[in-house]
Amino acid sequence: MDYHITYQAPLAPQDCCNQNALLVGSLLHLMSHYSARSQQEEPCLKLAAVIERHLAALSRVPGIDPVLRASCEQLSETWGDLVDASLPVPTKSTILARFMSLNQKRGLRYP
């Protein structure tokens, strides 16, 4: 499932209100989909990342209520931590192991 929001050039004030309402509505929709997933399913990392980006974007809307801004910033950080915790941990290898792997891919063999 891919979720994308396209941002456009600056809008007239009444259009900005509509754009802000669209952002809030889409954020609520995404969060509902995330919470509606069954307990047996793995958490959707892409969906969580999109929710985090929407919260961050909403917190940067000019003229937004300070309480809503603070809530969005805090929730964005929380969702970001969830995404970061769900990312696979890269395997750590030594320089020698990486060098040997690279040379094996090139067809070089070691005795």
MMTF fields as JSON, N, C-alpha, C and O atoms, coordinates in Angstrom:
{
  "mmtfVersion": "1.0.0",
  "mmtfProducer": "UNKNOWN",
  "numBonds": 443,
  "numAtoms": 444,
  "numGroups": 111,
  "numChains": 1,
  "numModels": 1,
  "chainsPerModel": [1],
  "groupsPerChain": [111],
  "chainIdList": ["A"],
  "bondAtomList": [4, 2, 8, 6, 12, 10, 16, 14, 20, 18, 24, 22, 28, 26, 32, 30, 36, 34, 40, 38, 44, 42, 48, 46, 52, 50, 56, 54, 60, 58, 64, 62, 68, 66, 72, 70, 76, 74, 80, 78, 84, 82, 88, 86, 92, 90, 96, 94, 100, 98, 104, 102, 108, 106, 112, 110, 116, 114, 120, 118, 124, 122, 128, 126, 132, 130, 136, 134, 140, 138, 144, 142, 148, 146, 152, 150, 156, 154, 160, 158, 164, 162, 168, 166, 172, 170, 176, 174, 180, 178, 184, 182, 188, 186, 192, 190, 196, 194, 200, 198, 204, 202, 208, 206, 212, 210, 216, 214, 220, 218, 224, 222, 228, 226, 232, 230, 236, 234, 240, 238, 244, 242, 248, 246, 252, 250, 256, 254, 260, 258, 264, 262, 268, 266, 272, 270, 276, 274, 280, 278, 284, 282, 288, 286, 292, 290, 296, 294, 300, 298, 304, 302, 308, 306, 312, 310, 316, 314, 320, 318, 324, 322, 328, 326, 332, 330, 336, 334, 340, 338, 344, 342, 348, 346, 352, 350, 356, 354, 360, 358, 364, 362, 368, 366, 372, 370, 376, 374, 380, 378, 384, 382, 388, 386, 392, 390, 396, 394, 400, 398, 404, 402, 408, 406, 412, 410, 416, 414, 420, 418, 424, 422, 428, 426, 432, 430, 436, 434, 440, 438],
  "bondOrderList": [1, 1, 1, 1, 1, 1, 1, 1, 1, 1, 1, 1, 1, 1, 1, 1, 1, 1, 1, 1, 1, 1, 1, 1, 1, 1, 1, 1, 1, 1, 1, 1, 1, 1, 1, 1, 1, 1, 1, 1, 1, 1, 1, 1, 1, 1, 1, 1, 1, 1, 1, 1, 1, 1, 1, 1, 1, 1, 1, 1, 1, 1, 1, 1, 1, 1, 1, 1, 1, 1, 1, 1, 1, 1, 1, 1, 1, 1, 1, 1, 1, 1, 1, 1, 1, 1, 1, 1, 1, 1, 1, 1, 1, 1, 1, 1, 1, 1, 1, 1, 1, 1, 1, 1, 1, 1, 1, 1, 1, 1],
  "groupList": [{"groupName": "MET", "atomNameList": ["N", "CA", "C", "O"], "elementList": ["N", "C", "C", "O"], "formalChargeList": [0, 0, 0, 0], "bondAtomList": [1, 0, 2, 1, 3, 2], "bondOrderList": [1, 1, 2], "singleLetterCode": "M", "chemCompType": "L-PEPTIDE LINKING"}, {"groupName": "ASP", "atomNameList": ["N", "CA", "C", "O"], "elementList": ["N", "C", "C", "O"], "formalChargeList": [0, 0, 0, 0], "bondAtomList": [1, 0, 2, 1, 3, 2], "bondOrderList": [1, 1, 2], "singleLetterCode": "D", "chemCompType": "L-PEPTIDE LINKING"}, {"groupName": "TYR", "atomNameList": ["N", "CA", "C", "O"], "elementList": ["N", "C", "C", "O"], "formalChargeList": [0, 0, 0, 0], "bondAtomList": [1, 0, 2, 1, 3, 2], "bondOrderList": [1, 1, 2], "singleLetterCode": "Y", "chemCompType": "L-PEPTIDE LINKING"}, {"groupName": "HIS", "atomNameList": ["N", "CA", "C", "O"], "elementList": ["N", "C", "C", "O"], "formalChargeList": [0, 0, 0, 0], "bondAtomList": [1, 0, 2, 1, 3, 2], "bondOrderList": [1, 1, 2], "singleLetterCode": "H", "chemCompType": "L-PEPTIDE LINKING"}, {"groupName": "ILE", "atomNameList": ["N", "CA", "C", "O"], "elementList": ["N", "C", "C", "O"], "formalChargeList": [0, 0, 0, 0], "bondAtomList": [1, 0, 2, 1, 3, 2], "bondOrderList": [1, 1, 2], "singleLetterCode": "I", "chemCompType": "L-PEPTIDE LINKING"}, {"groupName": "THR", "atomNameList": ["N", "CA", "C", "O"], "elementList": ["N", "C", "C", "O"], "formalChargeList": [0, 0, 0, 0], "bondAtomList": [1, 0, 2, 1, 3, 2], "bondOrderList": [1, 1, 2], "singleLetterCode": "T", "chemCompType": "L-PEPTIDE LINKING"}, {"groupName": "GLN", "atomNameList": ["N", "CA", "C", "O"], "elementList": ["N", "C", "C", "O"], "formalChargeList": [0, 0, 0, 0], "bondAtomList": [1, 0, 2, 1, 3, 2], "bondOrderList": [1, 1, 2], "singleLetterCode": "Q", "chemCompType": "L-PEPTIDE LINKING"}, {"groupName": "ALA", "atomNameList": ["N", "CA", "C", "O"], "elementList": ["N", "C", "C", "O"], "formalChargeList": [0, 0, 0, 0], "bondAtomList": [1, 0, 2, 1, 3, 2], "bondOrderList": [1, 1, 2], "singleLetterCode": "A", "chemCompType": "L-PEPTIDE LINKING"}, {"groupName": "PRO", "atomNameList": ["N", "CA", "C", "O"], "elementList": ["N", "C", "C", "O"], "formalChargeList": [0, 0, 0, 0], "bondAtomList": [1, 0, 2, 1, 3, 2], "bondOrderList": [1, 1, 2], "singleLetterCode": "P", "chemCompType": "L-PEPTIDE LINKING"}, {"groupName": "LEU", "atomNameList": ["N", "CA", "C", "O"], "elementList": ["N", "C", "C", "O"], "formalChargeList": [0, 0, 0, 0], "bondAtomList": [1, 0, 2, 1, 3, 2], "bondOrderList": [1, 1, 2], "singleLetterCode": "L", "chemCompType": "L-PEPTIDE LINKING"}, {"groupName": "CYS", "atomNameList": ["N", "CA", "C", "O"], "elementList": ["N", "C", "C", "O"], "formalChargeList": [0, 0, 0, 0], "bondAtomList": [1, 0, 2, 1, 3, 2], "bondOrderList": [1, 1, 2], "singleLetterCode": "C", "chemCompType": "L-PEPTIDE LINKING"}, {"groupName": "ASN", "atomNameList": ["N", "CA", "C", "O"], "elementList": ["N", "C", "C", "O"], "formalChargeList": [0, 0, 0, 0], "bondAtomList": [1, 0, 2, 1, 3, 2], "bondOrderList": [1, 1, 2], "singleLetterCode": "N", "chemCompType": "L-PEPTIDE LINKING"}, {"groupName": "VAL", "atomNameList": ["N", "CA", "C", "O"], "elementList": ["N", "C", "C", "O"], "formalChargeList": [0, 0, 0, 0], "bondAtomList": [1, 0, 2, 1, 3, 2], "bondOrderList": [1, 1, 2], "singleLetterCode": "V", "chemCompType": "L-PEPTIDE LINKING"}, {"groupName": "GLY", "atomNameList": ["N", "CA", "C", "O"], "elementList": ["N", "C", "C", "O"], "formalChargeList": [0, 0, 0, 0], "bondAtomList": [1, 0, 2, 1, 3, 2], "bondOrderList": [1, 1, 2], "singleLetterCode": "G", "chemCompType": "PEPTIDE LINKING"}, {"groupName": "SER", "atomNameList": ["N", "CA", "C", "O"], "elementList": ["N", "C", "C", "O"], "formalChargeList": [0, 0, 0, 0], "bondAtomList": [1, 0, 2, 1, 3, 2], "bondOrderList": [1, 1, 2], "singleLetterCode": "S", "chemCompType": "L-PEPTIDE LINKING"}, {"groupName": "ARG", "atomNameList": ["N", "CA", "C", "O"], "elementList": ["N", "C", "C", "O"], "formalChargeList": [0, 0, 0, 0], "bondAtomList": [1, 0, 2, 1, 3, 2], "bondOrderList": [1, 1, 2], "singleLetterCode": "R", "chemCompType": "L-PEPTIDE LINKING"}, {"groupName": "GLU", "atomNameList": ["N", "CA", "C", "O"], "elementList": ["N", "C", "C", "O"], "formalChargeList": [0, 0, 0, 0], "bondAtomList": [1, 0, 2, 1, 3, 2], "bondOrderList": [1, 1, 2], "singleLetterCode": "E", "chemCompType": "L-PEPTIDE LINKING"}, {"groupName": "LYS", "atomNameList": ["N", "CA", "C", "O"], "elementList": ["N", "C", "C", "O"], "formalChargeList": [0, 0, 0, 0], "bondAtomList": [1, 0, 2, 1, 3, 2], "bondOrderList": [1, 1, 2], "singleLetterCode": "K", "chemCompType": "L-PEPTIDE LINKING"}, {"groupName": "TRP", "atomNameList": ["N", "CA", "C", "O"], "elementList": ["N", "C", "C", "O"], "formalChargeList": [0, 0, 0, 0], "bondAtomList": [1, 0, 2, 1, 3, 2], "bondOrderList": [1, 1, 2], "singleLetterCode": "W", "chemCompType": "L-PEPTIDE LINKING"}, {"groupName": "PHE", "atomNameList": ["N", "CA", "C", "O"], "elementList": ["N", "C", "C", "O"], "formalChargeList": [0, 0, 0, 0], "bondAtomList": [1, 0, 2, 1, 3, 2], "bondOrderList": [1, 1, 2], "singleLetterCode": "F", "chemCompType": "L-PEPTIDE LINKING"}],
  "groupTypeList": [0, 1, 2, 3, 4, 5, 2, 6, 7, 8, 9, 7, 8, 6, 1, 10, 10, 11, 6, 11, 7, 9, 9, 12, 13, 14, 9, 9, 3, 9, 0, 14, 3, 2, 14, 7, 15, 14, 6, 6, 16, 16, 8, 10, 9, 17, 9, 7, 7, 12, 4, 16, 15, 3, 9, 7, 7, 9, 14, 15, 12, 8, 13, 4, 1, 8, 12, 9, 15, 7, 14, 10, 16, 6, 9, 14, 16, 5, 18, 13, 1, 9, 12, 1, 7, 14, 9, 8, 12, 8, 5, 17, 14, 5, 4, 9, 7, 15, 19, 0, 14, 9, 11, 6, 17, 15, 13, 9, 15, 2, 8],
  "groupIdList": [1, 2, 3, 4, 5, 6, 7, 8, 9, 10, 11, 12, 13, 14, 15, 16, 17, 18, 19, 20, 21, 22, 23, 24, 25, 26, 27, 28, 29, 30, 31, 32, 33, 34, 35, 36, 37, 38, 39, 40, 41, 42, 43, 44, 45, 46, 47, 48, 49, 50, 51, 52, 53, 54, 55, 56, 57, 58, 59, 60, 61, 62, 63, 64, 65, 66, 67, 68, 69, 70, 71, 72, 73, 74, 75, 76, 77, 78, 79, 80, 81, 82, 83, 84, 85, 86, 87, 88, 89, 90, 91, 92, 93, 94, 95, 96, 97, 98, 99, 100, 101, 102, 103, 104, 105, 106, 107, 108, 109, 110, 111],
  "secStructList": [7, 7, 7, 7, 7, 7, 7, 7, 1, 7, 7, 7, 2, 2, 2, 2, 2, 2, 2, 2, 2, 2, 2, 2, 2, 2, 2, 2, 2, 2, 2, 2, 2, 2, 2, 2, 1, 7, 6, 6, 1, 7, 7, 7, 2, 2, 2, 2, 2, 2, 2, 2, 2, 2, 2, 2, 2, 2, 2, 6, 7, 6, 6, 7, 7, 2, 2, 2, 2, 2, 2, 2, 2, 2, 2, 2, 2, 2, 2, 2, 2, 2, 2, 2, 2, 2, 1, 7, 7, 7, 7, 7, 7, 7, 2, 2, 2, 2, 2, 2, 2, 2, 2, 2, 2, 6, 6, 7, 7, 7, 7],
  "xCoordList": [0.828, 0.0, 0.882, 1.677, 0.78, 1.546, 0.62, -0.455, 1.028, 0.266, 1.131, 2.26, 0.612, 1.356, 0.432, -0.722, 0.928, 0.213, 1.043, 2.249, 0.406, 1.103, 0.883, -0.257, 1.951, 1.855, 1.97, 2.758, 1.17, 1.101, 1.667, 2.076, 1.682, 2.151, 1.27, 0.172, 1.732, 0.941, -0.465, -0.666, -1.426, -2.829, -3.405, -2.795, -4.574, -5.306, -5.72, -5.787, -6.005, -6.34, -7.456, -7.335, -8.556, -9.638, -9.205, -9.664, -8.306, -7.798, -6.869, -6.813, -6.13, -5.24, -6.043, -5.626, -7.194, -8.046, -8.507, -8.525, -8.882, -9.296, -8.134, -8.32, -6.932, -5.743, -5.419, -5.059, -5.548, -5.296, -6.32, -5.967, -7.576, -8.623, -8.348, -8.567, -7.87, -7.53, -6.382, -6.398, -5.397, -4.257, -4.717, -4.309, -5.56, -6.067, -6.925, -6.804, -7.792, -8.65, -7.859, -8.167, -6.843, -6.034, -5.228, -5.027, -4.772, -4.035, -4.924, -4.498, -6.135, -7.065, -7.384, -7.493, -7.529, -7.793, -6.63, -6.847, -5.407, -4.23, -4.109, -3.814, -4.339, -4.227, -5.301, -5.057, -6.481, -7.544, -7.162, -7.398, -6.572, -6.134, -5.047, -5.034, -4.14, -3.058, -3.633, -3.224, -4.568, -5.105, -6.097, -6.341, -6.674, -7.658, -7.019, -7.714, -5.72, -5.05, -5.186, -5.144, -5.348, -5.52, -4.211, -3.128, -4.343, -3.177, -2.192, -1.003, -2.68, -1.814, -0.925, 0.12, -1.324, -0.551, 0.64, 0.588, 1.7, 2.863, 2.504, 1.723, 3.054, 2.801, 3.298, 4.346, 2.553, 2.922, 3.872, 3.459, 5.129, 6.158, 5.948, 6.148, 5.541, 5.299, 4.172, 4.265, 3.112, 1.967, 2.359, 1.963, 3.127, 3.589, 4.478, 4.395, 5.325, 6.196, 5.383, 5.706, 4.343, 3.492, 2.743, 2.6, 2.268, 1.597, 2.56, 2.192, 3.786, 4.801, 5.028, 5.106, 5.136, 5.358, 4.162, 4.335, 2.947, 1.755, 1.712, 1.384, 2.04, 2.067, 3.112, 2.863, 4.277, 5.329, 4.874, 5.107, 4.223, 3.738, 2.666, 2.655, 1.781, 0.717, 1.295, 0.775, 2.355, 2.962, 3.634, 3.894, 3.917, 4.573, 3.608, 4.04, 2.31, 1.326, 1.345, 1.216, 1.505, 1.518, 0.178, -0.885, 0.239, -0.967, -1.728, -2.844, -1.159, -1.85, -1.866, -0.954, -2.89, -3.013, -1.79, -1.368, -1.213, 0.004, -0.158, 0.775, -1.341, -1.559, -1.557, -0.957, -2.225, -2.242, -0.843, -0.454, -0.083, 1.295, 2.138, 2.854, 2.05, 2.835, 2.418, 3.265, 1.114, 0.631, 1.151, 1.593, 1.1, 1.579, 3.084, 3.556, 3.833, 5.281, 5.593, 6.452, 4.886, 5.12, 4.716, 5.442, 3.565, 3.116, 4.023, 4.28, 4.504, 5.428, 6.691, 7.201, 7.186, 8.382, 8.097, 8.925, 6.923, 6.551, 6.438, 6.947, 5.77, 5.641, 7.011, 7.299, 7.853, 9.204, 10.01, 10.753, 9.861, 10.549, 10.038, 10.812, 8.725, 8.146, 8.722, 9.056, 8.831, 9.396, 10.857, 11.287, 11.618, 13.041, 13.246, 14.152, 12.402, 12.532, 12.179, 12.637, 11.371, 10.937, 11.889, 11.788, 12.807, 13.752, 14.702, 15.105, 15.062, 16.011, 17.379, 17.829, 18.016, 19.347, 20.365, 20.421, 21.162, 22.154, 23.199, 23.599, 23.622, 24.643, 25.983, 26.322, 26.719, 28.015, 29.076, 29.145, 29.892, 30.959, 32.286, 32.335, 33.326, 34.652, 35.058, 34.477, 36.031, 36.541, 37.085, 36.886, 37.767, 38.325, 37.206, 37.33, 36.116, 35.001, 34.364, 34.023, 34.197, 33.62, 34.542, 34.08, 35.841, 36.825, 36.812, 36.817, 36.797, 36.797, 35.494, 35.515, 34.378, 33.09, 33.079, 32.605, 33.59, 33.65, 34.528, 34.164, 35.665, 36.568, 35.988, 36.226, 35.235, 34.581, 33.537, 33.369, 32.84, 31.863, 32.549, 31.968, 33.775, 34.547, 35.202, 35.792, 35.107, 35.659, 37.058, 37.673, 37.564, 38.885, 38.739, 37.79, 39.669, 39.624, 40.856, 41.941, 40.645, 41.756, 42.021, 41.084, 43.308, 43.638, 43.175, 43.379],
  "yCoordList": [-1.163, 0.0, 1.238, 1.406, 2.095, 3.329, 4.501, 4.587, 5.399, 6.592, 7.786, 7.903, 8.663, 9.851, 11.052, 10.967, 12.158, 13.425, 14.367, 14.5, 15.009, 15.931, 17.342, 17.769, 18.058, 19.438, 20.366, 20.128, 21.431, 22.336, 23.691, 23.923, 24.583, 25.957, 26.655, 26.178, 27.782, 28.514, 28.819, 29.103, 28.752, 28.918, 30.176, 30.768, 30.572, 31.679, 31.257, 30.06, 32.229, 31.88, 30.852, 29.931, 30.987, 30.017, 28.641, 27.623, 28.606, 27.324, 26.692, 25.468, 27.529, 27.007, 26.301, 25.26, 26.866, 26.212, 24.86, 23.88, 24.803, 23.538, 22.557, 21.367, 23.046, 22.195, 21.661, 20.494, 22.513, 22.077, 21.031, 20.045, 21.238, 20.265, 18.939, 17.868, 19.018, 17.809, 17.065, 15.837, 17.801, 17.195, 16.506, 15.378, 17.175, 16.577, 15.358, 14.324, 15.478, 14.361, 13.15, 12.016, 13.397, 12.267, 11.646, 10.432, 12.46, 11.949, 11.051, 9.977, 11.478, 10.651, 9.348, 8.29, 9.437, 8.249, 7.253, 6.058, 7.748, 6.883, 6.237, 5.047, 7.03, 6.49, 5.438, 4.457, 5.635, 4.646, 3.337, 2.263, 3.418, 2.207, 1.493, 0.264, 2.26, 1.65, 0.906, -0.219, 1.519, 0.896, -0.223, -1.079, -0.232, -1.256, -2.581, -3.59, -2.588, -3.834, -4.832, -4.452, -6.093, -7.111, -7.322, -6.983, -7.882, -8.099, -9.101, -9.07, -9.994, -11.008, -10.422, -10.99, -9.309, -8.713, -7.939, -7.371, -7.937, -7.124, -5.649, -5.296, -4.775, -3.342, -2.881, -3.323, -2.014, -1.508, -0.328, 0.764, -0.56, 0.456, 1.651, 2.795, 1.387, 2.486, 3.386, 4.611, 2.771, 3.537, 4.382, 5.543, 3.811, 4.558, 5.728, 6.808, 5.522, 6.593, 7.711, 8.886, 7.362, 8.378, 9.176, 10.393, 8.488, 9.18, 10.159, 11.295, 9.721, 10.61, 11.842, 12.954, 11.665, 12.812, 13.755, 14.972, 13.204, 14.052, 14.878, 16.065, 14.251, 14.976, 16.085, 17.192, 15.792, 16.811, 17.955, 19.122, 17.625, 18.666, 19.514, 20.736, 18.886, 19.619, 20.536, 21.629, 20.108, 20.95, 22.188, 23.149, 22.172, 23.318, 24.248, 25.203, 23.975, 24.83, 26.206, 26.301, 27.277, 28.621, 28.952, 28.646, 29.566, 30.015, 28.925, 29.162, 27.744, 26.654, 26.947, 27.583, 26.486, 26.669, 26.083, 24.974, 26.81, 26.329, 24.968, 24.165, 24.711, 23.415, 22.306, 21.253, 22.535, 21.545, 21.349, 20.223, 22.435, 22.341, 21.468, 20.577, 21.73, 20.954, 19.489, 18.6, 19.234, 17.847, 17.132, 15.986, 17.806, 17.197, 16.943, 15.905, 17.879, 17.686, 16.491, 15.672, 16.395, 15.29, 13.953, 12.965, 13.927, 12.691, 12.313, 11.131, 13.303, 13.033, 12.362, 11.421, 12.847, 12.249, 10.813, 9.92, 10.602, 9.267, 8.291, 7.173, 8.711, 7.846, 7.631, 6.539, 8.659, 8.512, 7.487, 6.698, 7.5, 6.51, 5.102, 4.146, 4.983, 3.685, 3.165, 1.987, 4.064, 3.681, 3.284, 2.258, 4.096, 3.803, 2.467, 1.709, 2.181, 0.928, -0.28, -1.39, -0.073, -1.182, -1.455, -2.492, -0.541, -0.736, -1.883, -2.047, -2.671, -3.756, -3.198, -2.189, -3.864, -3.452, -3.939, -5.132, -3.028, -3.467, -4.362, -4.14, -5.361, -6.253, -5.535, -4.846, -5.719, -5.059, -6.057, -7.166, -5.665, -6.556, -5.804, -4.574, -6.57, -5.969, -5.498, -5.914, -4.653, -4.165, -5.324, -5.379, -6.247, -7.397, -8.229, -8.656, -8.46, -9.25, -8.541, -9.192, -7.22, -6.468, -6.5, -6.635, -6.379, -6.408, -7.766, -7.842, -8.84, -10.184, -10.435, -11.049, -9.969, -10.139, -9.387, -9.911, -8.182, -7.379, -8.061, -8.122, -8.566, -9.234, -10.551, -10.923, -11.263, -12.496, -12.188, -12.961, -11.077, -10.674, -10.35, -10.526, -9.881, -9.563, -10.803, -10.735, -11.923, -13.163, -13.477, -14.44, -12.696, -12.978, -14.024, -13.989, -14.944, -16.036, -15.963, -15.559, -16.366, -16.428, -17.883, -18.671, -18.252, -19.644, -20.042, -21.183],
  "zCoordList": [0.0, 0.0, 0.0, 0.924, -0.974, -1.007, -0.757, -1.35, 0.114, 0.417, 0.072, 0.55, -0.746, -1.144, -1.106, -1.526, -0.61, -0.641, -1.502, -1.299, -2.447, -3.334, -2.827, -2.641, -2.606, -2.156, -3.351, -4.266, -3.333, -4.463, -4.087, -2.949, -5.07, -4.874, -3.837, -3.548, -3.27, -2.279, -2.797, -3.978, -1.883, -2.242, -1.604, -0.714, -2.064, -1.452, -0.047, 0.232, 0.867, 2.257, 2.396, 3.203, 1.622, 1.749, 1.265, 1.783, 0.256, -0.221, 0.803, 0.92, 1.556, 2.6, 3.685, 4.192, 4.041, 5.041, 4.527, 5.272, 3.242, 2.651, 2.619, 2.875, 2.307, 2.259, 3.656, 3.81, 4.664, 6.037, 6.466, 7.114, 6.111, 6.437, 5.725, 6.29, 4.49, 3.755, 4.436, 4.518, 4.919, 5.613, 6.896, 7.173, 7.678, 8.919, 8.604, 9.26, 7.598, 7.228, 6.758, 7.125, 5.947, 5.458, 6.595, 6.623, 7.518, 8.676, 9.532, 9.957, 9.78, 10.554, 9.824, 10.442, 8.523, 7.706, 7.813, 8.019, 7.674, 7.761, 9.136, 9.247, 10.184, 11.538, 11.793, 12.496, 11.228, 11.375, 10.703, 11.257, 9.509, 8.819, 9.616, 9.691, 10.208, 10.976, 12.18, 12.464, 12.882, 14.095, 13.783, 14.634, 12.579, 12.223, 11.812, 11.694, 11.595, 11.218, 12.357, 13.528, 12.023, 13.058, 13.824, 13.348, 15.005, 15.859, 15.255, 15.575, 14.379, 13.788, 12.691, 12.374, 12.118, 11.031, 11.588, 12.679, 10.81, 11.161, 11.02, 10.137, 11.867, 11.7, 10.325, 9.854, 9.707, 8.382, 8.56, 8.949, 8.274, 8.457, 7.536, 7.944, 6.286, 5.344, 5.819, 5.74, 6.312, 6.79, 8.004, 8.104, 8.917, 10.086, 9.666, 10.251, 8.658, 8.177, 7.532, 7.703, 6.8, 6.17, 7.241, 7.126, 8.278, 9.384, 10.037, 10.334, 10.258, 10.867, 10.003, 10.527, 8.686, 7.777, 7.767, 7.707, 7.826, 7.859, 9.15, 9.123, 10.265, 11.533, 11.499, 11.977, 10.939, 10.833, 9.937, 10.251, 8.819, 7.902, 8.579, 8.426, 9.313, 9.997, 11.069, 11.294, 11.726, 12.768, 12.187, 12.911, 10.881, 10.238, 9.504, 8.858, 9.599, 8.926, 9.594, 10.815, 8.8, 9.385, 10.05, 9.51, 11.199, 11.882, 12.61, 13.072, 12.723, 13.414, 14.916, 15.444, 15.577, 17.018, 17.72, 17.394, 18.678, 19.354, 20.042, 20.06, 20.605, 21.265, 20.219, 20.434, 19.086, 18.013, 17.437, 17.126, 17.292, 16.794, 17.719, 17.261, 19.026, 20.001, 19.994, 20.081, 19.89, 19.848, 18.611, 18.69, 17.469, 16.222, 16.28, 15.816, 16.846, 16.968, 17.856, 17.529, 18.987, 19.914, 19.291, 19.406, 18.637, 17.996, 16.833, 16.604, 16.103, 14.997, 15.518, 14.91, 16.637, 17.243, 17.698, 17.513, 18.292, 18.752, 17.585, 17.66, 16.501, 15.322, 14.68, 14.189, 14.68, 14.135, 14.911, 14.327, 16.241, 17.078, 16.77, 16.745, 16.536, 16.189, 14.873, 14.746, 13.903, 12.6, 12.756, 12.229, 13.48, 13.676, 14.387, 14.041, 15.381, 16.13, 15.271, 15.542, 14.24, 13.385, 12.231, 11.575, 11.978, 10.877, 11.199, 12.351, 10.204, 10.461, 10.841, 10.298, 11.77, 12.213, 11.181, 10.882, 10.639, 9.658, 10.318, 11.461, 9.584, 10.124, 10.085, 9.123, 11.146, 11.247, 10.82, 11.349, 9.871, 9.427, 9.471, 9.463, 9.517, 9.573, 8.182, 7.18, 8.134, 6.842, 6.028, 4.814, 6.68, 5.971, 5.331, 4.183, 6.071, 5.535, 4.345, 3.358, 4.418, 3.297, 2.099, 0.965, 2.331, 1.248, 0.551, -0.678, 1.347, 0.769, -0.002, -1.069, 0.526, -0.15, -1.477, -2.485, -1.48, -2.704, -3.748, -4.923, -3.33, -4.274, -4.774, -5.922, -3.946, -4.394, -5.458, -6.401, -5.319, -6.309, -7.633, -8.704, -7.55, -8.755, -9.346, -10.425, -8.66, -9.168, -8.665, -9.122, -7.748, -7.179, -6.093, -5.309, -6.048, -5.061, -4.177, -4.598, -2.952, -1.999, -1.662, -1.534, -1.514, -1.193, 0.189, 0.604]
}
